[in-house]
C-alpha cells in the first residue's frame, strides 16, 4: 500500500514547490508576511 501513495506524495510535493517559487517571484510573500505580522501584533495587543 505504501507504493501506491508515493507518486501522489511526489506530485503534491512538486506542486507545493512550484507554487512557493511562483509566489516568491510574484512578491506575494510580502503581502502574506505583512498580514501575518499585523495579526500577531493584534493578538498580543500591540497593534
Steps between C-alpha positions, in 0.01 A plus 500: 500500500797732556600483136157614378516828695858595410423652156218708650733630770762593243242682287374696801857584604589616148185712482580659837854585391376648172240714678754623756742601225224675304399687817859608562540636147162672521596673830185359660699407808521868595120523520476180701782606732350843572157349572655238729693767692188709547298201624772406748526855629122517544500169686748621761338842522770718343330585171 
